[in-house]
Amino acid sequence: MTKDKFLWGSATSAYQCEGGWNADDKGISNWDDFCHSEKNNINCVTGDVASDFYHRYEEDIKLLSQGGQNAYRFSLAWTRIIPGGKTNVSQAGIDFYNRVIDTCEKYNVEPFVTLYHYDMPIEYFKNGGWENRETVEAFIEYAKVCFKYFGHRVKYWATINEPNYETYCCYGRGNYPPNVKDLSRRWKAMYHLLLASAGAVIEYRKLNLSGMIGIVSDSYSIEALVDNEAYQEAIKNADLFYNKCVNDVSVTGKYSDAFITKLKSEYDLSYMKEEDKEIFEKGIVDYLGINAYDRTLVKPYTTGETGMVANNTGDGFTKNATIIKNWFELDEDPNTKKNAWGCEIYPKSIYNLLLALNAEYPKTPIIITENGLGYYDDLVDGKVHDVYRIEFLNGFIDWMKKAMEEGCDVRGYFVWSTMDLYSWINGYKKRYGLVYIDYDHDNKRILKDSYYWYKTKIQESIRDE
Ligand code: BGP
C-alpha cells in the first residue's frame, strides 16, 4: 500500500442517513422491516426519511468539503443496488451512487465506500441472514457488482462494518434485528461475515485496481482497574471476544488457536469448513479500519448466566452491563465521565489501542474509520455550542498523533458523523454530527461549533505534517 495523503474526513451509513426507504427501485432491508414492526419499541422511530441524504447529498458533501475535509466515508445500500435480493441490478441505484461519487469529485473529496453497514435485503435476512452461508455467496456477488460499476472511481473500499458490534447487538444484547440472545448464533454469523469479507477482498484483487480494500472493525483498548492474574485473564478473554475474533482473521488470515480452543469448549463449530482456510488466507486486508469510541473495562467472571444489557434510552444511569460466563464481566470506573448512554469519555483509549494493534499487527496500516461522541445537542439561537464534542474529538486526535509519533502507521481519521443521523435503536436525539439537522424544520442543516473546530484542526494538522 503506497502512502497517500492523510485522509481527514467524516462518516455516515446508508440506512442511518439516506431516507428514501422505498424511493425508485429500492428493495426492503432488515432495518426497514424491523423499524416498521412492533419490535421497534424503545424509541419507535424509523430511517424512512432519516437525514434525507438521498435528496440532499450535494449539500452535505459540499459542506463537508467546505469544512476542510478531504474524504467522505459512506456505505452503499445493497437494497438499492440489487433490490429484492435477486440478481437484477437497479440502474436507479447505480445512478444514485454515481451521483454521490460525482459530487465527491466535484468538491475534491475522496469517496471511501463501505459495502455493508448493517442493512441487507430482507429476503436474505428472512432466510437466516448471516447465519446462512448462502448470504456469503450473495454478498460476494453484490460486491462484484459494486466493483464493476464503481471500482475504477473509488480508491478506498471497506467490506463489512463491525462484525463484532453488529453480532453483539443482533445475537448477544438482542436489541438489533433478529433480536436474539444466543452467542452460539453470534459466532456463526460472525464467521460468515468474515468469510464474506475475505471473499470480497479476493474478488477485488482479481480486478487489479489501484485502490485498497479493508474491513471496519470496532476495536477496544481492553483494560482493568486491578492488576492481578485473574484480571489479566479477563483482559485476554475480552480481547478474544471483542477484538481478536475479527482482527486476527482479517489481518493474518487465520483465527488464533486460543480463540478456537475457547469456542470449541462451548460450541459446535461444524460450520467452519476446512476449505474456508484458504479463503481467509487469500482474503487478508490492505488496511484495518478501526471504529473507536471508548475503552472496555473488564473484571473476572464470578457468577451468573451470560447476559448483555444496552443503554438505548440515554437516561444517564442504565449500565451497559455484560456478563460472559466463564470469560469476563464488564467493569465500571466511577471516576471516568460518561455520556448519557454510558460511553466513557476517555480519549487516551485510542493511544492504548493503537499501540496494542501495532504490537500485534505491525505491518498493517490503520485507518480510524469512526470516532465520535453521542450527545443531546441544544440548538440555541441558531447555534450549537458542542464544546463537549470538541474536547472529546480533540483529545482523540491528539492521542492518535502521539501514537503515530511513536511509530503507529495511521493513514486516516473519520469523525462519526458527517451530519446528525439515525442512531440505530437510540433514535434521533442521540446526535453525533458535525452538522446539526433540524428535523422539525425541513431537515435544515446548521453548522455546529465542532464543524468549525474540525476545519481548523485539519488545517493545523496538515501544516504540521
Ligand atoms: C458504530 C456504527 C455506526 C454508529 C456508531 C454510533 O458502531 O458503525 O453506525 O451508529 O457506532 O453508535 P450508536 O449510534 O449506536 O450510538
Residues whose N, C-alpha, C, O or C-beta is under 5 A from the ligand:
A	BS01	BGP	S13 Y165 G374 S423 W424
